[in-house]
Amino acid sequence: MIGLRFFLCILHMSKFNTVWVTGTPRTGSMWTTNVIREIFATKQFNLYPQEQLQNDGEWLNLFKDRALADANKDSRYVLKIHTLLNPHLPKSKFVVNARNPYDICASFFDFMKCDLDRAIEVALNHRAVLEHYNSFKSGLLFVVKYEDLESDSINLILALSKFVDCKISKDTALHICSKYNKKSIKKLIKRTESAIQRNMSEKEHFHNNMVVRRADGSFRSFDLGTGFQSGHISSRDSGEWKNTFSQKQVTEVINALDDVASSMGYMSER
């Protein structure tokens, strides 16, 4: 009897409750995270975390300390992380975004205000990240193509809802798409920035996690509900990555990334 009870407990504990949105930075993973959360919200699941976290250690601890032990069938965890994950994590499914390394390089360079070498390094690593996740067991991994995010988001949202075992209608997908299009996200970011600036000017207290501080003393706003930050949405479209760099930098980027981009099926820039 004890053995049977233990077996049933382990079986119950192993039931899916966690979606990891993972992979390379600047590939659309924040959009993906919020869309999945919105999908679960349509069915009144208990969503965790209630406020978005800022570093990988916090996400991993939430899974270890909360999600693993949570036996409530109505709980769902959507965890966003860039650390490479083990394919055998219990109770988990994985979503990874794929994007042209050239666009990743430009986006990371813009967003992080880093040097070019660092942006190139992140873009170069994207192929290895995708290879790691493509080795995962069938049925546990969903790959979001950035091109579909831009041009076929309704069908992408419907496919994601099926993958996370929470199928929604096309009308619901349309509503989610509208809520998280570029225009809506830019408005959300602007409201967060305005609230922080107002509190600062009036010397009022605000949640410390509402800002991401840079080494130079400046900061990006951080919306606690969605995790969207200042500069998250670029005015640049896919394929316009050259607009970010000088001609000398463009040449350097092409020399570094073209073989990787071409091997992934993207157009050569040589």
Backbone bond lengths (Angstrom), bond angles and torsions (degrees), N, CA, C in turn:
res aa  C-N    CA-C-N  psi(-1)  N-CA   C-N-CA  omega(-1)  CA-C   N-CA-C  phi
1 M - - - 1.464 - - 1.526 110.75 -
2 I 1.343 115.85 -42.68 1.463 119.22 179.02 1.517 110.01 -63.03
3 G 1.329 116.66 -41.75 1.455 120.43 179.21 1.515 112.06 -61.98
4 L 1.327 117.24 -43.30 1.460 121.61 179.18 1.523 110.94 -64.68
5 R 1.324 116.55 -42.38 1.464 120.71 179.75 1.531 110.06 -62.79
6 F 1.335 116.08 -41.25 1.465 120.50 178.84 1.533 110.41 -64.05
7 F 1.347 116.36 -42.74 1.459 120.51 179.96 1.530 110.71 -62.32
8 L 1.325 117.62 -44.40 1.460 121.11 -179.91 1.514 111.40 -64.75
9 C 1.340 115.56 -35.68 1.468 119.72 178.37 1.522 110.40 -64.63
10 I 1.345 116.95 -45.96 1.461 121.53 179.69 1.525 110.27 -62.93
11 L 1.345 116.68 -41.60 1.464 120.94 179.43 1.521 110.64 -61.23
12 H 1.320 116.49 -43.34 1.462 120.64 179.80 1.520 110.94 -66.47
13 M 1.326 116.55 -40.51 1.457 121.32 -179.35 1.523 111.80 -65.43
14 S 1.342 116.76 -24.74 1.453 119.90 -174.96 1.523 113.00 -84.39
15 K 1.307 118.62 -4.43 1.461 121.12 -177.47 1.525 110.80 -64.62
16 F 1.316 114.66 140.71 1.461 122.39 -177.80 1.533 111.74 -57.56
17 N 1.349 115.86 128.51 1.467 119.80 172.00 1.533 112.63 -145.94
18 T 1.344 117.43 1.02 1.465 120.19 -172.35 1.520 111.35 -129.92
19 V 1.332 115.41 131.66 1.461 121.71 171.20 1.521 107.71 -113.86
20 W 1.316 115.51 122.12 1.464 121.73 174.19 1.525 108.80 -94.07
21 V 1.321 117.20 121.80 1.464 121.59 171.28 1.523 105.56 -100.37
22 T 1.309 116.17 111.81 1.451 119.98 -164.93 1.521 111.57 -136.63
23 G 1.337 116.45 -179.60 1.454 120.35 177.16 1.515 113.13 114.61
24 T 1.323 115.39 -154.95 1.456 123.35 -173.37 1.532 111.18 -79.65
25 P 1.345 118.29 140.48 1.473 120.32 174.22 1.527 111.65 -60.55
26 R 1.326 115.57 154.32 1.468 123.95 174.35 1.530 112.97 66.10
27 T 1.322 115.52 37.19 1.462 120.60 177.01 1.526 112.65 -118.05
28 G 1.332 117.24 6.89 1.462 121.18 -179.60 1.510 113.81 97.46
29 S 1.325 117.52 15.71 1.463 119.96 -175.58 1.526 113.25 -68.66
30 M 1.334 118.01 -26.72 1.461 118.70 177.54 1.525 110.69 -69.27
31 W 1.330 117.04 -40.54 1.467 120.74 174.13 1.519 109.49 -58.84
32 T 1.317 116.80 -48.06 1.459 121.69 -177.95 1.523 111.03 -60.38
33 T 1.312 117.12 -43.15 1.466 121.58 179.02 1.520 111.17 -57.67
34 N 1.321 116.75 -48.78 1.456 120.25 -176.85 1.522 112.89 -70.69
35 V 1.310 117.34 -33.43 1.460 120.28 176.60 1.530 110.32 -64.57
36 I 1.323 117.16 -43.95 1.463 119.77 179.05 1.526 110.97 -65.03
37 R 1.322 116.74 -41.76 1.470 119.76 175.59 1.535 110.39 -58.84
38 E 1.304 116.36 -41.85 1.463 120.78 -179.04 1.533 111.01 -66.26
39 I 1.323 116.19 -37.47 1.469 120.48 176.41 1.528 110.42 -60.18
40 F 1.319 117.18 -48.21 1.464 120.66 178.98 1.532 111.23 -64.34
41 A 1.315 117.14 -35.82 1.466 120.95 -178.97 1.527 111.73 -63.08
42 T 1.328 117.11 -29.12 1.470 119.45 -179.70 1.525 111.92 -64.96
43 K 1.318 117.32 -22.10 1.468 122.32 179.97 1.529 111.92 -105.78
44 Q 1.332 116.50 13.41 1.471 122.88 177.35 1.530 113.97 59.52
45 F 1.323 117.49 33.30 1.456 119.13 171.45 1.520 110.24 -68.55
46 N 1.325 116.75 154.48 1.462 121.49 172.31 1.523 107.66 -79.74
47 L 1.330 116.83 112.56 1.461 121.64 -172.52 1.523 111.93 -95.49
48 Y 1.319 115.39 136.17 1.454 121.53 177.11 1.527 109.78 -134.97
49 P 1.353 117.23 145.13 1.463 126.69 -4.71 1.527 110.93 -75.03
50 Q 1.314 116.21 158.85 1.460 119.47 177.36 1.527 111.19 -76.45
51 E 1.321 116.45 -30.93 1.458 121.82 173.06 1.523 108.57 -119.44
52 Q 1.321 116.45 139.02 1.454 121.20 -176.19 1.536 111.66 -70.36
53 L 1.318 114.86 148.04 1.457 121.98 -178.09 1.521 109.94 -101.41
54 Q 1.336 116.35 167.39 1.462 118.89 -171.55 1.531 115.12 -113.82
55 N 1.318 119.11 -11.68 1.464 117.47 -179.60 1.526 110.87 -142.12
56 D 1.319 115.41 157.78 1.454 121.62 -173.40 1.521 112.96 -60.51
57 G 1.336 116.77 -35.45 1.455 119.45 179.50 1.520 112.40 -60.09
58 E 1.329 116.48 -39.76 1.468 120.13 179.19 1.528 111.36 -65.75
59 W 1.345 116.35 -39.64 1.473 119.62 178.86 1.525 110.71 -65.30
60 L 1.317 117.17 -43.77 1.461 120.59 -179.81 1.525 112.00 -63.83
61 N 1.329 115.61 -39.51 1.465 119.44 178.61 1.520 111.50 -66.21
62 L 1.325 116.99 -36.95 1.460 120.18 178.54 1.524 110.30 -62.00
63 F 1.323 116.43 -42.07 1.466 119.60 178.23 1.526 110.77 -64.64
64 K 1.329 115.84 -47.28 1.464 120.74 -177.06 1.524 111.83 -65.42
65 D 1.335 116.78 -42.59 1.464 120.94 -172.09 1.528 113.47 -88.89
66 R 1.346 117.65 -24.54 1.463 119.85 -174.68 1.525 113.45 -120.31
67 A 1.329 116.37 -57.05 1.466 119.51 -171.01 1.522 112.50 -63.93
68 L 1.326 117.46 -42.46 1.465 120.71 -177.75 1.516 112.55 -59.75
69 A 1.329 116.26 -38.62 1.467 120.47 -176.18 1.523 112.96 -91.07
70 D 1.319 117.79 -6.84 1.463 121.55 -175.31 1.528 109.87 -78.57
71 A 1.321 116.66 111.71 1.469 121.76 -178.88 1.519 112.42 -100.27
72 N 1.329 117.47 5.39 1.456 121.02 179.48 1.526 109.79 -73.07
73 K 1.320 117.33 120.36 1.457 120.86 -176.81 1.527 112.54 -66.22
74 D 1.327 118.11 -13.95 1.462 121.82 -179.65 1.528 112.87 -97.10
75 S 1.323 117.90 6.17 1.468 121.28 179.36 1.527 110.35 -91.59
76 R 1.325 115.42 138.82 1.458 121.21 173.94 1.530 108.98 -137.87
77 Y 1.326 115.77 133.26 1.461 123.13 178.81 1.526 108.20 -113.30
78 V 1.330 116.25 128.83 1.463 121.36 175.06 1.522 106.14 -118.62
79 L 1.324 116.06 108.99 1.459 121.86 -169.40 1.525 109.91 -115.99
80 K 1.315 116.64 124.91 1.465 122.41 -177.31 1.528 109.59 -105.03
81 I 1.321 115.90 125.49 1.460 119.47 -173.35 1.528 109.44 -153.20
82 H 1.338 116.13 151.06 1.460 120.04 177.05 1.532 112.38 -108.25
83 T 1.315 118.04 -10.46 1.460 121.78 175.30 1.527 109.91 -66.20
84 L 1.341 117.93 137.95 1.462 120.68 176.81 1.530 109.97 -64.46
85 L 1.316 115.83 134.95 1.458 121.32 -173.70 1.522 112.19 -107.60
86 N 1.324 113.95 156.68 1.460 122.11 176.75 1.528 109.26 -77.37
87 P 1.335 118.96 132.91 1.468 120.49 -178.75 1.520 113.99 -68.90
88 H 1.333 117.24 -11.16 1.458 120.50 -175.89 1.534 112.80 -101.76
89 L 1.323 117.68 15.28 1.463 118.98 176.67 1.527 109.45 -60.06
90 P 1.323 117.92 130.32 1.475 120.00 -178.70 1.521 111.82 -72.11
91 K 1.322 115.05 156.54 1.471 123.53 172.40 1.534 112.64 63.89
92 S 1.335 117.62 20.20 1.459 120.78 -166.96 1.526 114.24 -124.40
93 K 1.332 114.48 146.63 1.457 123.82 163.51 1.525 107.21 -124.74
94 F 1.338 116.25 161.88 1.460 120.60 -171.22 1.535 110.38 -130.69
95 V 1.321 115.20 135.98 1.464 121.75 175.32 1.520 107.73 -124.36
96 V 1.329 116.43 127.60 1.464 120.83 179.92 1.526 108.80 -128.06
97 N 1.328 116.70 137.94 1.462 122.04 178.89 1.521 110.59 -93.64
98 A 1.330 116.44 140.60 1.461 122.86 177.08 1.523 109.42 -116.29
99 R 1.351 115.78 136.27 1.471 119.98 -177.32 1.532 109.88 -148.49
100 N 1.309 116.37 155.08 1.454 122.00 176.21 1.532 109.56 -57.64
101 P 1.338 118.15 125.39 1.466 120.17 -179.69 1.528 114.16 -56.16
102 Y 1.333 117.93 -31.26 1.465 120.25 177.35 1.529 110.72 -61.78
103 D 1.326 116.74 -44.05 1.463 120.09 179.70 1.522 111.83 -70.85
104 I 1.322 116.83 -34.19 1.467 120.23 175.19 1.522 110.02 -60.81
105 C 1.325 115.98 -46.20 1.467 121.13 -178.31 1.521 111.19 -58.33
106 A 1.331 116.73 -48.52 1.470 121.01 -179.11 1.519 111.38 -65.20
107 S 1.339 116.10 -42.62 1.457 119.93 -178.08 1.520 111.62 -66.57
108 F 1.340 117.31 -43.36 1.464 120.93 179.49 1.526 110.29 -65.07
109 F 1.316 116.75 -41.34 1.469 122.21 179.12 1.527 110.69 -59.97
110 D 1.334 116.21 -44.43 1.469 121.48 178.76 1.526 111.98 -65.74
111 F 1.333 114.94 -50.70 1.461 121.20 -170.42 1.521 112.54 -71.04
112 M 1.327 116.34 -43.56 1.455 120.69 -174.90 1.529 113.52 -88.02
113 K 1.334 117.08 -11.67 1.479 120.78 -177.66 1.529 110.34 54.59
114 C 1.326 115.26 42.26 1.455 120.86 -176.02 1.530 110.22 -100.45
115 D 1.323 115.67 178.62 1.463 118.23 175.47 1.524 109.45 -80.23
116 L 1.322 115.92 162.96 1.465 121.04 -174.11 1.522 111.99 -63.76
117 D 1.314 117.62 -37.07 1.464 120.41 -179.16 1.526 111.40 -58.69
118 R 1.323 116.01 -41.42 1.463 119.86 179.82 1.541 110.98 -66.09
119 A 1.323 117.44 -41.71 1.464 121.13 179.05 1.525 110.95 -63.68
120 I 1.306 116.29 -41.13 1.465 120.87 177.67 1.526 110.38 -63.81
121 E 1.327 117.02 -42.16 1.466 121.58 179.87 1.527 111.29 -57.83
122 V 1.348 116.59 -45.63 1.466 121.26 179.85 1.525 110.70 -63.00
123 A 1.332 116.26 -44.14 1.464 120.17 -179.54 1.530 111.74 -66.04
124 L 1.311 116.48 -40.56 1.466 120.78 178.91 1.529 111.59 -61.72
125 N 1.307 116.78 -35.67 1.461 122.03 -175.89 1.527 113.06 -74.84
126 H 1.333 116.22 -11.51 1.465 119.77 -174.14 1.531 112.00 -60.86
127 R 1.322 116.71 -40.49 1.473 119.09 -179.84 1.524 111.10 -60.85
128 A 1.330 117.01 -44.25 1.464 120.65 179.93 1.526 111.46 -64.08
129 V 1.340 116.20 -37.20 1.469 120.34 177.76 1.530 110.31 -61.88
130 L 1.327 116.78 -46.74 1.462 120.23 179.92 1.529 111.30 -65.43
131 E 1.323 117.06 -38.35 1.464 120.09 177.90 1.526 110.61 -62.20
132 H 1.329 116.89 -38.86 1.467 121.00 177.77 1.525 110.45 -60.23
133 Y 1.318 117.44 -48.75 1.459 119.86 -176.00 1.524 113.03 -76.71
134 N 1.321 117.89 -29.23 1.464 119.86 178.07 1.519 112.46 -67.50
135 S 1.332 116.96 -12.37 1.466 120.67 176.88 1.527 111.87 -84.08
136 F 1.328 117.29 -5.61 1.465 120.75 -176.99 1.533 110.60 -69.21
137 K 1.297 115.29 156.70 1.459 122.64 -179.08 1.524 111.31 -58.70
138 S 1.316 116.45 138.52 1.463 122.20 179.51 1.531 110.52 -56.46
139 G 1.323 115.50 136.78 1.462 121.09 -179.52 1.510 114.14 95.37
140 L 1.348 116.47 -14.66 1.465 120.03 179.72 1.527 112.50 -99.14
141 L 1.338 117.03 -13.49 1.465 120.61 -173.62 1.519 111.56 -122.59
142 F 1.343 115.11 136.65 1.468 122.54 172.50 1.522 107.01 -125.65
143 V 1.332 117.13 127.75 1.460 122.00 178.58 1.524 109.57 -102.43
144 V 1.330 116.33 121.30 1.462 122.52 176.81 1.524 108.31 -93.53
145 K 1.310 117.09 113.50 1.458 120.74 175.87 1.522 109.01 -82.09
146 Y 1.323 116.30 127.57 1.459 120.74 -176.70 1.524 110.99 -57.85
147 E 1.324 117.03 -33.40 1.462 120.85 178.86 1.525 111.14 -62.42
148 D 1.339 117.03 -37.58 1.465 120.62 177.83 1.520 110.84 -70.70
149 L 1.322 115.79 -35.80 1.467 120.64 176.84 1.529 110.59 -57.42
150 E 1.327 116.28 -38.48 1.456 120.99 -178.47 1.522 113.36 -82.02
151 S 1.331 117.16 -38.48 1.467 119.41 -168.92 1.528 115.38 -111.30
152 D 1.332 117.62 -16.21 1.469 120.08 -176.05 1.523 110.36 -142.14
153 S 1.334 116.11 45.55 1.467 120.57 -170.76 1.528 113.11 -65.66
154 I 1.337 117.95 -30.88 1.469 119.42 -179.90 1.523 110.58 -62.26
155 N 1.327 116.47 -52.33 1.467 119.80 179.88 1.527 111.43 -66.21
156 L 1.324 116.62 -31.83 1.466 119.53 176.65 1.525 110.58 -64.45
157 I 1.313 117.59 -43.76 1.468 121.56 178.98 1.525 110.36 -63.26
158 L 1.324 117.15 -41.53 1.468 120.35 177.84 1.528 111.03 -62.54
159 A 1.337 116.57 -41.26 1.460 120.21 178.83 1.524 111.45 -65.89
160 L 1.325 116.68 -39.34 1.467 120.22 176.95 1.526 111.19 -63.06
161 S 1.321 116.71 -40.31 1.471 119.67 -179.47 1.527 111.09 -63.08
162 K 1.321 116.60 -37.01 1.464 120.63 176.75 1.520 110.48 -67.39
163 F 1.328 117.21 -41.52 1.458 121.63 -178.07 1.527 111.60 -62.66
164 V 1.347 117.10 -38.62 1.470 119.96 -177.70 1.528 112.03 -91.37
165 D 1.341 116.21 16.53 1.470 122.29 175.70 1.521 112.54 59.92
166 C 1.329 115.32 41.38 1.475 120.40 -178.90 1.532 108.46 -147.04
167 K 1.311 116.30 64.37 1.457 121.40 -173.13 1.535 111.58 -63.45
168 I 1.327 115.26 137.89 1.461 122.00 -179.03 1.522 109.54 -124.34
169 S 1.327 116.10 168.60 1.463 121.22 179.36 1.522 110.64 -83.68
170 K 1.317 116.06 166.35 1.458 120.33 177.75 1.519 110.80 -64.96
171 D 1.341 117.45 -36.57 1.475 120.29 177.69 1.522 111.04 -61.92
172 T 1.331 116.42 -40.55 1.463 120.15 177.63 1.518 110.63 -65.70
173 A 1.325 116.63 -40.47 1.460 120.53 177.43 1.528 111.13 -62.56
174 L 1.318 117.02 -38.86 1.464 121.25 177.19 1.522 111.02 -61.89
175 H 1.323 116.36 -41.78 1.471 121.23 178.89 1.532 110.25 -63.78
176 I 1.330 117.52 -45.65 1.460 120.92 179.35 1.517 110.68 -63.03
177 C 1.329 116.14 -41.53 1.467 120.71 179.32 1.521 111.11 -60.33
178 S 1.319 116.42 -42.65 1.462 120.82 179.58 1.524 111.49 -65.95
179 K 1.323 116.18 -37.84 1.460 120.58 -178.14 1.524 111.72 -67.14
180 Y 1.346 116.67 -29.62 1.456 119.91 -175.60 1.531 113.00 -119.79
181 N 1.340 115.88 31.10 1.464 116.94 171.17 1.532 109.03 -80.28
182 K 1.335 116.58 171.15 1.463 120.20 -173.88 1.525 112.18 -59.01
183 K 1.318 116.46 -41.48 1.462 120.48 -177.94 1.524 111.26 -62.46
184 S 1.327 116.54 -44.86 1.468 120.67 -178.84 1.522 111.43 -66.78
185 I 1.326 117.22 -39.79 1.460 120.16 -179.54 1.525 110.66 -67.70
186 K 1.326 116.78 -39.84 1.466 119.90 177.55 1.533 110.85 -60.48
187 K 1.320 117.43 -40.23 1.475 121.09 177.30 1.523 110.78 -63.56
188 L 1.339 116.51 -42.25 1.463 121.30 178.57 1.523 110.49 -60.66
189 I 1.324 116.76 -46.37 1.466 120.93 179.91 1.520 110.63 -62.68
190 K 1.309 116.71 -42.14 1.466 120.62 179.74 1.526 111.26 -61.61
191 R 1.330 117.39 -40.81 1.470 120.51 178.44 1.526 110.77 -63.40
192 T 1.326 116.78 -41.72 1.463 120.64 179.59 1.523 110.82 -64.69
193 E 1.340 116.13 -44.90 1.462 120.11 178.57 1.525 111.21 -60.97
194 S 1.329 116.64 -42.55 1.470 120.53 -179.20 1.514 111.63 -64.52
195 A 1.339 116.55 -39.78 1.466 120.52 179.72 1.528 111.06 -64.48
196 I 1.324 116.73 -41.93 1.465 120.57 179.41 1.528 110.93 -66.25
197 Q 1.321 116.29 -46.09 1.468 120.52 -179.85 1.523 111.28 -62.76
198 R 1.334 117.08 -38.52 1.459 120.83 177.98 1.523 110.82 -64.52
199 N 1.326 116.35 -45.59 1.463 120.18 179.08 1.520 111.93 -63.40
200 M 1.330 116.26 -38.35 1.462 120.13 178.43 1.517 111.27 -65.87
201 S 1.326 116.46 -44.30 1.464 119.83 -177.99 1.518 111.68 -67.60
202 E 1.325 116.57 -31.35 1.472 120.74 179.93 1.520 111.61 -95.45
203 K 1.344 115.22 5.19 1.466 122.07 178.55 1.525 112.16 55.53
204 E 1.330 114.73 39.71 1.462 120.65 177.31 1.523 109.85 -97.09
205 H 1.325 115.89 155.15 1.461 120.91 -179.48 1.523 110.17 -73.71
206 F 1.326 116.10 142.95 1.455 120.41 170.41 1.529 108.03 -141.80
207 H 1.324 115.16 158.17 1.466 121.68 -177.64 1.523 109.20 -57.84
208 N 1.320 116.92 127.36 1.468 121.14 -176.37 1.525 112.51 -61.10
209 N 1.344 116.17 -28.63 1.465 119.72 -179.69 1.527 112.86 -77.28
210 M 1.323 117.70 0.78 1.459 120.48 177.85 1.521 111.95 -81.02
211 V 1.319 116.79 -0.47 1.466 120.34 176.93 1.526 109.17 -132.56
212 V 1.324 114.56 149.17 1.464 122.17 170.11 1.517 105.83 -116.18
213 R 1.301 115.95 111.96 1.466 120.29 -173.34 1.522 111.21 -84.78
214 R 1.335 115.71 139.27 1.458 121.94 177.38 1.529 109.60 -96.71
215 A 1.329 114.45 163.15 1.462 120.23 -178.54 1.523 112.19 -62.88
216 D 1.348 117.47 -27.82 1.469 120.62 -177.92 1.530 113.13 -84.14
217 G 1.345 117.17 4.20 1.456 120.72 178.40 1.514 114.57 96.51
218 S 1.322 118.02 -14.70 1.455 121.30 176.66 1.530 109.23 -79.81
219 F 1.326 116.97 177.92 1.460 119.27 -178.46 1.528 110.88 -149.26
220 R 1.321 114.66 159.75 1.461 122.59 168.91 1.519 107.59 -108.11
221 S 1.314 116.73 142.02 1.459 119.46 173.18 1.528 109.04 -70.84
222 F 1.339 116.69 154.34 1.455 122.42 -178.72 1.520 107.61 -137.93
223 D 1.331 117.32 111.93 1.463 120.76 179.05 1.524 109.22 -77.87
224 L 1.323 116.53 120.23 1.461 121.04 -173.73 1.524 112.66 -65.45
225 G 1.323 116.53 -30.46 1.460 119.78 -177.65 1.507 113.87 -75.77
226 T 1.335 117.18 -34.78 1.464 120.98 -173.99 1.518 114.54 -118.14
227 G 1.335 117.24 -22.51 1.456 120.64 -175.81 1.516 114.18 84.55
228 F 1.333 118.08 -0.91 1.462 119.67 178.26 1.523 109.92 -69.51
229 Q 1.342 114.78 139.74 1.460 121.42 -175.50 1.528 111.15 -121.69
230 S 1.329 114.58 166.18 1.462 120.15 173.00 1.527 109.14 -53.26
231 G 1.322 116.52 133.88 1.450 120.95 177.45 1.512 114.98 81.29
232 H 1.344 117.59 2.71 1.458 119.44 -178.52 1.524 111.96 -63.86
233 I 1.327 116.63 -34.73 1.452 120.71 -177.18 1.520 109.07 -106.00
234 S 1.311 116.23 117.03 1.455 121.72 -178.26 1.529 110.50 -89.01
235 S 1.317 116.20 152.29 1.461 121.05 173.70 1.528 110.36 -81.22
236 R 1.312 116.11 -7.23 1.463 122.02 -179.15 1.525 109.98 -84.94
237 D 1.332 118.09 135.51 1.453 122.51 175.74 1.527 110.05 -88.29
238 S 1.327 115.95 163.08 1.461 119.97 175.96 1.527 109.66 -57.42
239 G 1.321 115.44 139.31 1.453 120.58 -179.15 1.519 113.92 92.48
240 E 1.342 116.59 -12.11 1.462 120.96 -178.60 1.526 111.58 -97.97
241 W 1.300 116.59 25.45 1.460 121.08 -173.59 1.528 113.25 -61.30
242 K 1.336 117.93 -29.18 1.465 121.05 -177.90 1.522 112.32 -63.29
243 N 1.340 117.15 -25.05 1.464 120.91 -178.83 1.526 112.47 -63.63
244 T 1.314 116.65 -17.99 1.465 121.52 -177.85 1.530 112.22 -79.27
245 F 1.327 117.12 -25.33 1.448 121.22 -167.35 1.527 112.93 -116.46
246 S 1.326 114.90 161.08 1.463 121.02 168.99 1.528 108.55 -73.18
247 Q 1.330 117.25 166.92 1.460 119.81 179.57 1.524 111.43 -61.61
248 K 1.313 116.12 -38.37 1.467 119.61 177.27 1.523 110.96 -62.41
249 Q 1.330 116.79 -42.56 1.455 120.63 179.62 1.526 111.41 -67.29
250 V 1.338 116.51 -37.76 1.464 120.56 177.81 1.524 109.99 -57.14
251 T 1.332 116.41 -46.57 1.467 121.09 178.80 1.515 111.20 -60.28
252 E 1.325 116.57 -42.18 1.465 121.31 179.95 1.522 111.15 -64.67
253 V 1.317 116.27 -41.71 1.465 120.67 179.45 1.529 110.62 -64.37
254 I 1.326 117.11 -45.38 1.467 120.69 179.77 1.525 111.08 -60.57
255 N 1.314 116.25 -44.85 1.467 119.87 179.48 1.528 111.87 -60.71
256 A 1.320 116.11 -34.19 1.467 120.21 -177.08 1.533 112.87 -82.61
257 L 1.340 117.67 -36.03 1.459 120.78 -167.21 1.522 116.27 -108.16
258 D 1.328 118.11 -15.50 1.460 118.01 -168.08 1.524 113.64 -61.75
259 D 1.316 117.42 -41.85 1.467 119.34 -179.50 1.530 111.07 -62.61
260 V 1.328 116.42 -42.41 1.463 120.40 179.71 1.521 110.57 -66.00
261 A 1.326 117.21 -47.39 1.470 120.77 -179.43 1.522 111.20 -60.56
262 S 1.326 116.13 -44.45 1.474 120.23 179.81 1.515 111.56 -63.55
263 S 1.327 116.75 -40.41 1.470 120.31 -179.74 1.523 112.19 -65.67
264 M 1.346 116.76 -21.74 1.457 121.97 179.11 1.531 112.15 -91.31
265 G 1.346 116.00 0.83 1.461 119.21 177.07 1.509 114.97 97.18
266 Y 1.341 117.53 5.08 1.461 120.52 178.89 1.538 109.62 -91.97
267 M 1.309 114.82 157.46 1.457 120.97 -174.97 1.531 111.94 -65.34
268 S 1.310 116.03 137.05 1.460 120.69 175.44 1.526 109.44 -67.45
269 E 1.326 115.07 144.85 1.468 120.58 178.46 1.530 111.43 -106.02
270 R 1.303 118.01 6.82 1.474 120.93 -178.87 1.536 110.25 -77.10
